[in-house]
Amino acid sequence: MLRSLFSGISGLRAHQAMMDVTGNNIANVNTTGFKSSQTVFQDTMSQMLKAAGVPQGGNAGTNPSQVGLGTRVAAVTTNFGQGSAQTTGRSTDLMIQGDGFFAVDAQGETLFTRSGAFSFDTDGNLSTSDGGKVQGWSANNGVVNTNVPVGAIVLPVGDVLDPKATDRAKIAGNLPVAAATGTIAPTSIKIYDAKGVESDMALSFTKRIDGDWDVATTSGALTATGGGPILPIKFTDGSKPDLADFVFTPAGPPIGAPIAVDVSGLTSFDGATATATAVSQSGFRMGSLQAFSLSPDGTLIGVFSSGRKENLAQVALSTFNNPGGLEKVGGSMFRTTVNSGLSQMGAAGSGGRGLLASGTLEMSNVDLAQEFTNLIVAQRGFQANSRVITTSDSILEDLVNLKR
């Protein structure tokens, strides 16, 4: 039989595979997180008609004469280029801006995906539309440790944040150097005891006749190294007080532990009015989870009714030495293979991993213009190989008709 007949058949098979790949790309043009594929051809073994000859006896060397035996599909490669962004407004929709994959526990098997269309189920698990649990790290007292094994990310729906007694506070602002003697600058801040009971820490700064200031309180007692209950604050050059901090002890209720008050942020420059203000304190009352948000590094931040914000968990991202070695398993999911390398878990924005965008999804990276061009190329290649088969058949027919 003619070699061209079998070459044409191999060309039909290869271009049919190219049509299948191109058709699948076009079918998934709107699939979230889909990565397009490309068909790579290579020729098959060639038959040797005449081997190469070396120069000898005054004659030049000769090149080999070979006839190819057709083509085959060498590989179907995956394009992991970034897809376009689609804004959804859903806070649980996540898009990876850069490299990396979400890790998902699908019935005990860890799969990987670029599709960030997630939601919370009735138990608070961050999950995919197929029920896979998104993997990450849970926080302990607001601290996320990314050096421990990953697990399911759970939103503590219905849980409460226990109260915390105030043990630190900070005062900052300016006490005018030109203020009149006896000028009083009051300030106060809410403080909490171990049960979350709220009270005021009231302080007042009074300008002394020698130009310095005194700090006193009507809601407890003040102590510092070398004095109390009225403490002098001296400014040597206006930029920093000699008294860096003092201790405030509530008189009750509530009667709590002493509170370290940082006044190193006070200044005494020229100014119209006193601006010394209590700017922060470390305690809070009990609160229930009201809302949440996701930061670019994948941290799930809970907002509680007490006004407190606390880290709840962090989404993990995976990278691979060879992403092209991953196996597609459907549902926009990938599985590791012996050629992809092991999953390298880490936080978004670290180790070459991309950042996360909340309320946005990564769409398919299929280029329709390129795919329609590939359709034409595949169709014409198929037609050309069909013509080779037709022509080969005509030659065989002429050969048979030599004997009539």
One Martini backbone bead per residue (centre of mass of N, CA, C, O) as a GRO file, in nm:
protein
  404
    1MET     BB    1   0.102   0.032   0.012
    2LEU     BB    2   0.073   0.358   0.045
    3ARG     BB    3   0.221   0.590   0.246
    4SER     BB    4   0.025   0.833   0.199
    5LEU     BB    5  -0.224   0.702   0.325
    6PHE     BB    6  -0.116   0.689   0.622
    7SER     BB    7  -0.043   0.985   0.648
    8GLY     BB    8  -0.331   1.091   0.611
    9ILE     BB    9  -0.452   0.948   0.854
   10SER     BB   10  -0.272   1.082   1.069
   11GLY     BB   11  -0.368   1.371   0.998
   12LEU     BB   12  -0.663   1.331   1.075
   13ARG     BB   13  -0.618   1.261   1.373
   14ALA     BB   14  -0.463   1.517   1.457
   15HIS     BB   15  -0.684   1.728   1.361
   16GLN     BB   16  -0.906   1.616   1.538
   17ALA     BB   17  -0.764   1.682   1.806
   18MET     BB   18  -0.751   1.985   1.751
   19MET     BB   19  -1.057   2.023   1.737
   20ASP     BB   20  -1.118   1.926   2.024
   21VAL     BB   21  -0.952   2.140   2.176
   22THR     BB   22  -1.083   2.390   2.049
   23GLY     BB   23  -1.375   2.324   2.130
   24ASN     BB   24  -1.320   2.327   2.438
   25ASN     BB   25  -1.230   2.618   2.459
   26ILE     BB   26  -1.493   2.748   2.351
   27ALA     BB   27  -1.687   2.615   2.561
   28ASN     BB   28  -1.490   2.772   2.802
   29VAL     BB   29  -1.506   3.093   2.774
   30ASN     BB   30  -1.700   3.119   3.066
   31THR     BB   31  -1.508   2.972   3.257
   32THR     BB   32  -1.405   2.970   3.566
   33GLY     BB   33  -1.057   2.933   3.561
   34PHE     BB   34  -0.991   2.862   3.279
   35LYS     BB   35  -0.750   2.669   3.081
   36SER     BB   36  -0.606   2.660   2.798
   37SER     BB   37  -0.527   2.470   2.502
   38GLN     BB   38  -0.256   2.304   2.310
   39THR     BB   39  -0.150   2.170   2.007
   40VAL     BB   40   0.118   1.931   1.946
   41PHE     BB   41   0.319   1.844   1.684
   42GLN     BB   42   0.469   1.541   1.528
   43ASP     BB   43   0.671   1.344   1.374
   44THR     BB   44   0.740   1.046   1.257
   45MET     BB   45   0.881   0.798   1.135
   46SER     BB   46   1.138   0.741   0.901
   47GLN     BB   47   1.212   0.611   0.593
   48MET     BB   48   1.484   0.447   0.457
   49LEU     BB   49   1.635   0.468   0.133
   50LYS     BB   50   1.915   0.629   0.195
   51ALA     BB   51   2.211   0.657   0.305
   52ALA     BB   52   2.474   0.806   0.409
   53GLY     BB   53   2.774   0.945   0.261
   54VAL     BB   54   3.110   0.945   0.225
   55PRO     BB   55   3.384   1.084   0.130
   56GLN     BB   56   3.528   0.926  -0.177
   57GLY     BB   57   3.729   0.899  -0.445
   58GLY     BB   58   3.650   1.216  -0.515
   59ASN     BB   59   3.377   1.209  -0.380
   60ALA     BB   60   3.105   1.317  -0.254
   61GLY     BB   61   2.883   1.336  -0.031
   62THR     BB   62   2.577   1.191   0.098
   63ASN     BB   63   2.252   1.211   0.162
   64PRO     BB   64   1.982   1.122   0.305
   65SER     BB   65   1.691   0.917   0.227
   66GLN     BB   66   1.354   1.010   0.323
   67VAL     BB   67   1.029   0.894   0.443
   68GLY     BB   68   0.757   0.991   0.580
   69LEU     BB   69   0.480   0.857   0.816
   70GLY     BB   70   0.379   1.123   0.953
   71THR     BB   71   0.166   1.213   1.233
   72ARG     BB   72   0.140   1.351   1.574
   73VAL     BB   73   0.056   1.392   1.907
   74ALA     BB   74   0.269   1.520   2.147
   75ALA     BB   75   0.082   1.756   2.285
   76VAL     BB   76  -0.121   1.906   2.557
   77THR     BB   77  -0.112   2.226   2.648
   78THR     BB   78  -0.116   2.460   2.917
   79ASN     BB   79  -0.251   2.783   2.977
   80PHE     BB   80  -0.150   3.000   3.264
   81GLY     BB   81  -0.268   3.255   3.204
   82GLN     BB   82  -0.421   3.537   3.271
   83GLY     BB   83  -0.730   3.624   3.340
   84SER     BB   84  -0.998   3.793   3.347
   85ALA     BB   85  -1.188   4.032   3.522
   86GLN     BB   86  -1.480   3.986   3.745
   87THR     BB   87  -1.720   4.167   3.892
   88THR     BB   88  -1.946   4.075   4.177
   89GLY     BB   89  -1.950   4.168   4.505
   90ARG     BB   90  -1.858   3.909   4.640
   91SER     BB   91  -1.666   3.844   4.919
   92THR     BB   92  -1.606   3.523   4.840
   93ASP     BB   93  -1.478   3.619   4.589
   94LEU     BB   94  -1.173   3.506   4.428
   95MET     BB   95  -0.858   3.646   4.305
   96ILE     BB   96  -0.563   3.573   4.138
   97GLN     BB   97  -0.276   3.795   4.126
   98GLY     BB   98  -0.109   3.556   3.972
   99ASP     BB   99   0.033   3.309   4.126
  100GLY     BB  100  -0.147   3.015   4.186
  101PHE     BB  101  -0.348   2.805   4.415
  102PHE     BB  102  -0.617   2.662   4.530
  103ALA     BB  103  -0.699   2.464   4.807
  104VAL     BB  104  -0.890   2.148   4.799
  105ASP     BB  105  -1.116   1.945   4.980
  106ALA     BB  106  -1.210   1.637   4.806
  107GLN     BB  107  -1.286   1.382   4.977
  108GLY     BB  108  -0.962   1.377   5.084
  109GLU     BB  109  -0.868   1.535   4.830
  110THR     BB  110  -0.618   1.737   4.694
  111LEU     BB  111  -0.701   2.019   4.514
  112PHE     BB  112  -0.676   2.255   4.232
  113THR     BB  113  -0.746   2.615   4.178
  114ARG     BB  114  -0.863   2.930   4.009
  115SER     BB  115  -1.143   2.915   4.125
  116GLY     BB  116  -1.317   3.170   4.344
  117ALA     BB  117  -1.616   3.038   4.387
  118PHE     BB  118  -1.727   3.108   4.697
  119SER     BB  119  -1.874   2.976   5.011
  120PHE     BB  120  -2.083   2.947   5.290
  121ASP     BB  121  -2.193   2.720   5.490
  122THR     BB  122  -2.378   2.614   5.761
  123ASP     BB  123  -2.081   2.563   5.917
  124GLY     BB  124  -1.868   2.785   5.784
  125ASN     BB  125  -1.753   2.675   5.525
  126LEU     BB  126  -1.524   2.724   5.285
  127SER     BB  127  -1.660   2.671   4.953
  128THR     BB  128  -1.751   2.513   4.684
  129SER     BB  129  -1.997   2.418   4.459
  130ASP     BB  130  -1.905   2.097   4.523
  131GLY     BB  131  -1.800   2.096   4.848
  132GLY     BB  132  -1.528   2.201   4.878
  133LYS     BB  133  -1.260   2.271   5.099
  134VAL     BB  134  -1.098   2.536   5.186
  135GLN     BB  135  -0.762   2.606   5.245
  136GLY     BB  136  -0.589   2.676   5.568
  137TRP     BB  137  -0.564   2.901   5.848
  138SER     BB  138  -0.619   2.924   6.178
  139ALA     BB  139  -0.682   3.128   6.438
  140ASN     BB  140  -0.511   3.239   6.750
  141ASN     BB  141  -0.599   3.511   6.890
  142GLY     BB  142  -0.546   3.653   6.592
  143VAL     BB  143  -0.325   3.432   6.510
  144VAL     BB  144  -0.134   3.330   6.228
  145ASN     BB  145   0.000   3.004   6.147
  146THR     BB  146   0.193   2.900   5.854
  147ASN     BB  147   0.359   2.634   5.991
  148VAL     BB  148   0.110   2.469   5.969
  149PRO     BB  149  -0.121   2.275   5.883
  150VAL     BB  150  -0.378   2.256   5.687
  151GLY     BB  151  -0.730   2.362   5.669
  152ALA     BB  152  -1.028   2.443   5.724
  153ILE     BB  153  -1.233   2.720   5.666
  154VAL     BB  154  -1.392   2.886   5.946
  155LEU     BB  155  -1.682   3.051   6.030
  156PRO     BB  156  -1.785   3.176   6.350
  157VAL     BB  157  -2.092   3.129   6.372
  158GLY     BB  158  -2.219   3.263   6.683
  159ASP     BB  159  -1.979   3.356   6.800
  160VAL     BB  160  -1.778   3.492   7.063
  161LEU     BB  161  -1.596   3.760   7.200
  162ASP     BB  162  -1.416   3.790   7.452
  163PRO     BB  163  -1.333   3.977   7.692
  164LYS     BB  164  -1.098   4.255   7.766
  165ALA     BB  165  -0.879   4.387   7.963
  166THR     BB  166  -0.737   4.674   8.041
  167ASP     BB  167  -0.359   4.744   8.012
  168ARG     BB  168  -0.362   4.975   7.786
  169ALA     BB  169  -0.258   5.317   7.704
  170LYS     BB  170  -0.287   5.629   7.502
  171ILE     BB  171  -0.122   5.951   7.484
  172ALA     BB  172  -0.184   6.239   7.272
  173GLY     BB  173  -0.031   6.551   7.184
  174ASN     BB  174  -0.078   6.900   7.285
  175LEU     BB  175   0.089   7.128   7.518
  176PRO     BB  176   0.093   7.446   7.554
  177VAL     BB  177   0.350   7.662   7.636
  178ALA     BB  178   0.149   7.939   7.646
  179ALA     BB  179  -0.022   7.866   7.864
  180ALA     BB  180  -0.199   7.936   8.124
  181THR     BB  181  -0.212   7.933   8.440
  182GLY     BB  182  -0.446   7.664   8.508
  183THR     BB  183  -0.480   7.512   8.270
  184ILE     BB  184  -0.727   7.276   8.143
  185ALA     BB  185  -0.687   6.932   8.006
  186PRO     BB  186  -0.921   6.714   7.918
  187THR     BB  187  -0.962   6.347   7.934
  188SER     BB  188  -1.107   6.039   7.784
  189ILE     BB  189  -1.167   5.673   7.826
  190LYS     BB  190  -1.261   5.367   7.755
  191ILE     BB  191  -1.291   5.091   7.983
  192TYR     BB  192  -1.210   4.744   8.083
  193ASP     BB  193  -1.287   4.457   8.224
  194ALA     BB  194  -1.292   4.108   8.242
  195LYS     BB  195  -1.628   4.136   8.190
  196GLY     BB  196  -1.679   4.413   8.012
  197VAL     BB  197  -1.692   4.650   8.191
  198GLU     BB  198  -1.766   4.989   8.170
  199SER     BB  199  -1.550   5.282   8.180
  200ASP     BB  200  -1.373   5.568   8.294
  201MET     BB  201  -1.074   5.749   8.200
  202ALA     BB  202  -0.996   6.031   8.380
  203LEU     BB  203  -0.814   6.319   8.267
  204SER     BB  204  -0.586   6.591   8.375
  205PHE     BB  205  -0.430   6.893   8.256
  206THR     BB  206  -0.208   7.121   8.437
  207LYS     BB  207  -0.087   7.434   8.452
  208ARG     BB  208   0.200   7.553   8.574
  209ILE     BB  209   0.398   7.809   8.699
  210ASP     BB  210   0.673   7.670   8.570
  211GLY     BB  211   0.542   7.544   8.277
  212ASP     BB  212   0.437   7.288   8.350
  213TRP     BB  213   0.271   6.970   8.405
  214ASP     BB  214  -0.024   6.814   8.532
  215VAL     BB  215  -0.148   6.485   8.630
  216ALA     BB  216  -0.489   6.372   8.680
  217THR     BB  217  -0.761   6.207   8.872
  218THR     BB  218  -1.125   6.098   8.935
  219SER     BB  219  -1.114   5.751   8.873
  220GLY     BB  220  -0.848   5.712   9.060
  221ALA     BB  221  -0.501   5.621   9.030
  222LEU     BB  222  -0.165   5.755   9.034
  223THR     BB  223   0.150   5.612   8.923
  224ALA     BB  224   0.507   5.659   8.975
  225THR     BB  225   0.825   5.707   8.961
  226GLY     BB  226   0.843   5.927   9.239
  227GLY     BB  227   0.508   5.938   9.245
  228GLY     BB  228   0.198   6.077   9.373
  229PRO     BB  229  -0.111   6.136   9.226
  230ILE     BB  230   0.042   6.384   9.118
  231LEU     BB  231   0.191   6.438   8.796
  232PRO     BB  232   0.471   6.548   8.650
  233ILE     BB  233   0.539   6.724   8.334
  234LYS     BB  234   0.837   6.745   8.147
  235PHE     BB  235   0.983   6.978   7.902
  236THR     BB  236   1.282   7.037   7.761
  237ASP     BB  237   1.211   7.076   7.415
  238GLY     BB  238   0.893   6.976   7.349
  239SER     BB  239   0.918   6.670   7.222
  240LYS     BB  240   0.967   6.533   7.521
  241PRO     BB  241   0.893   6.370   7.795
  242ASP     BB  242   1.012   6.256   8.107
  243LEU     BB  243   0.733   6.106   8.110
  244ALA     BB  244   0.647   5.807   7.963
  245ASP     BB  245   0.487   5.674   8.215
  246PHE     BB  246   0.193   5.536   8.382
  247VAL     BB  247  -0.035   5.437   8.646
  248PHE     BB  248  -0.372   5.318   8.630
  249THR     BB  249  -0.620   5.290   8.897
  250PRO     BB  250  -0.915   5.187   8.945
  251ALA     BB  251  -1.186   5.262   9.173
  252GLY     BB  252  -1.462   5.210   9.078
  253PRO     BB  253  -1.658   5.083   8.881
  254PRO     BB  254  -1.427   4.893   8.787
  255ILE     BB  255  -1.199   4.666   8.942
  256GLY     BB  256  -0.883   4.653   8.810
  257ALA     BB  257  -0.615   4.643   8.661
  258PRO     BB  258  -0.357   4.800   8.593
  259ILE     BB  259  -0.275   5.083   8.378
  260ALA     BB  260  -0.072   5.151   8.112
  261VAL     BB  261   0.041   5.483   8.038
  262ASP     BB  262   0.119   5.642   7.735
  263VAL     BB  263   0.310   5.974   7.704
  264SER     BB  264   0.532   5.997   7.468
  265GLY     BB  265   0.331   6.163   7.256
  266LEU     BB  266   0.384   6.419   7.394
  267THR     BB  267   0.373   6.779   7.364
  268SER     BB  268   0.538   7.133   7.386
  269PHE     BB  269   0.407   7.356   7.192
  270ASP     BB  270   0.296   7.593   7.010
  271GLY     BB  271  -0.054   7.682   7.079
  272ALA     BB  272  -0.388   7.745   7.116
  273THR     BB  273  -0.457   7.442   7.200
  274ALA     BB  274  -0.535   7.160   7.359
  275THR     BB  275  -0.468   6.798   7.234
  276ALA     BB  276  -0.492   6.602   7.455
  277THR     BB  277  -0.540   6.244   7.386
  278ALA     BB  278  -0.710   5.952   7.394
  279VAL     BB  279  -0.633   5.698   7.142
  280SER     BB  280  -0.592   5.423   7.319
  281GLN     BB  281  -0.696   5.076   7.394
  282SER     BB  282  -0.696   4.714   7.480
  283GLY     BB  283  -0.990   4.685   7.535
  284PHE     BB  284  -1.304   4.481   7.546
  285ARG     BB  285  -1.603   4.372   7.476
  286MET     BB  286  -1.839   4.174   7.410
  287GLY     BB  287  -1.879   3.990   7.088
  288SER     BB  288  -2.033   3.948   6.779
  289LEU     BB  289  -2.058   3.838   6.469
  290GLN     BB  290  -2.125   4.053   6.175
  291ALA     BB  291  -1.861   4.047   5.988
  292PHE     BB  292  -1.652   4.036   5.684
  293SER     BB  293  -1.313   4.012   5.546
  294LEU     BB  294  -1.071   4.026   5.267
  295SER     BB  295  -0.747   4.027   5.218
  296PRO     BB  296  -0.482   4.018   4.995
  297ASP     BB  297  -0.349   3.775   5.192
  298GLY     BB  298  -0.620   3.603   5.292
  299THR     BB  299  -0.744   3.738   5.534
  300LEU     BB  300  -0.985   3.672   5.778
  301ILE     BB  301  -1.200   3.933   5.892
  302GLY     BB  302  -1.358   4.011   6.187
  303VAL     BB  303  -1.669   4.175   6.282
  304PHE     BB  304  -1.772   4.310   6.582
  305SER     BB  305  -2.006   4.452   6.800
  306SER     BB  306  -1.759   4.594   6.965
  307GLY     BB  307  -1.553   4.687   6.714
  308ARG     BB  308  -1.388   4.447   6.667
  309LYS     BB  309  -1.092   4.323   6.502
  310GLU     BB  310  -1.026   3.984   6.376
  311ASN     BB  311  -0.845   3.719   6.307
  312LEU     BB  312  -0.950   3.394   6.170
  313ALA     BB  313  -0.799   3.352   5.884
  314GLN     BB  314  -0.610   3.185   5.603
  315VAL     BB  315  -0.545   3.162   5.281
  316ALA     BB  316  -0.414   2.922   5.071
  317LEU     BB  317  -0.132   2.881   4.852
  318SER     BB  318  -0.018   2.718   4.550
  319THR     BB  319   0.283   2.581   4.419
  320PHE     BB  320   0.487   2.487   4.124
  321ASN     BB  321   0.744   2.383   3.932
  322ASN     BB  322   0.513   2.238   3.721
  323PRO     BB  323   0.211   2.327   3.611
  324GLY     BB  324   0.198   2.160   3.337
  325GLY     BB  325   0.177   1.875   3.512
  326LEU     BB  326  -0.109   1.902   3.555
  327GLU     BB  327  -0.430   1.755   3.612
  328LYS     BB  328  -0.730   1.740   3.470
  329VAL     BB  329  -1.066   1.683   3.659
  330GLY     BB  330  -1.258   1.897   3.667
  331GLY     BB  331  -1.410   2.176   3.788
  332SER     BB  332  -1.142   2.349   3.766
  333MET     BB  333  -0.940   2.113   3.832
  334PHE     BB  334  -0.638   1.986   3.992
  335ARG     BB  335  -0.371   1.742   3.974
  336THR     BB  336  -0.115   1.581   4.077
  337THR     BB  337   0.205   1.477   3.956
  338VAL     BB  338   0.519   1.355   3.881
  339ASN     BB  339   0.569   1.645   3.702
  340SER     BB  340   0.475   1.889   3.901
  341GLY     BB  341   0.513   1.848   4.183
  342LEU     BB  342   0.490   1.971   4.482
  343SER     BB  343   0.316   2.132   4.706
  344GLN     BB  344   0.349   2.493   4.790
  345MET     BB  345   0.270   2.636   5.073
  346GLY     BB  346   0.114   2.969   5.120
  347ALA     BB  347   0.098   3.297   5.125
  348ALA     BB  348  -0.011   3.563   4.997
  349GLY     BB  349   0.270   3.739   4.863
  350SER     BB  350   0.453   3.479   4.879
  351GLY     BB  351   0.683   3.310   4.700
  352GLY     BB  352   0.542   3.424   4.419
  353ARG     BB  353   0.266   3.488   4.505
  354GLY     BB  354  -0.027   3.611   4.474
  355LEU     BB  355  -0.286   3.815   4.509
  356LEU     BB  356  -0.599   3.909   4.648
  357ALA     BB  357  -0.940   3.954   4.518
  358SER     BB  358  -1.226   4.078   4.628
  359GLY     BB  359  -1.514   4.047   4.431
  360THR     BB  360  -1.351   3.852   4.224
  361LEU     BB  361  -1.307   3.693   3.901
  362GLU     BB  362  -1.154   3.448   3.707
  363MET     BB  363  -1.147   3.402   3.389
  364SER     BB  364  -1.106   3.293   3.100
  365ASN     BB  365  -0.811   3.255   2.865
  366VAL     BB  366  -0.966   3.260   2.609
  367ASP     BB  367  -0.894   3.318   2.260
  368LEU     BB  368  -1.110   3.359   2.012
  369ALA     BB  369  -0.939   3.446   1.772
  370GLN     BB  370  -0.742   3.205   1.792
  371GLU     BB  371  -0.953   2.973   1.783
  372PHE     BB  372  -1.072   3.040   1.500
  373THR     BB  373  -0.804   3.003   1.359
  374ASN     BB  374  -0.767   2.706   1.445
  375LEU     BB  375  -1.013   2.604   1.295
  376ILE     BB  376  -0.909   2.663   1.013
  377VAL     BB  377  -0.648   2.501   1.031
  378ALA     BB  378  -0.782   2.226   1.095
  379GLN     BB  379  -0.968   2.211   0.852
  380ARG     BB  380  -0.751   2.233   0.627
  381GLY     BB  381  -0.581   1.995   0.725
  382PHE     BB  382  -0.804   1.786   0.690
  383GLN     BB  383  -0.855   1.833   0.389
  384ALA     BB  384  -0.568   1.774   0.288
  385ASN     BB  385  -0.560   1.478   0.395
  386SER     BB  386  -0.805   1.385   0.234
  387ARG     BB  387  -0.672   1.435  -0.044
  388VAL     BB  388  -0.446   1.233  -0.010
  389ILE     BB  389  -0.633   0.987   0.008
  390THR     BB  390  -0.775   1.029  -0.263
  391THR     BB  391  -0.522   1.021  -0.439
  392SER     BB  392  -0.424   0.743  -0.350
  393ASP     BB  393  -0.675   0.597  -0.451
  394SER     BB  394  -0.640   0.673  -0.751
  395ILE     BB  395  -0.373   0.526  -0.788
  396LEU     BB  396  -0.476   0.246  -0.710
  397GLU     BB  397  -0.686   0.233  -0.934
  398ASP     BB  398  -0.488   0.256  -1.170
  399LEU     BB  399  -0.331   0.001  -1.093
  400VAL     BB  400  -0.568  -0.200  -1.119
  401ASN     BB  401  -0.638  -0.104  -1.426
  402LEU     BB  402  -0.395  -0.236  -1.581
  403LYS     BB  403  -0.581  -0.494  -1.538
  404ARG     BB  404  -0.846  -0.601  -1.775
   0.00000   0.00000   0.00000
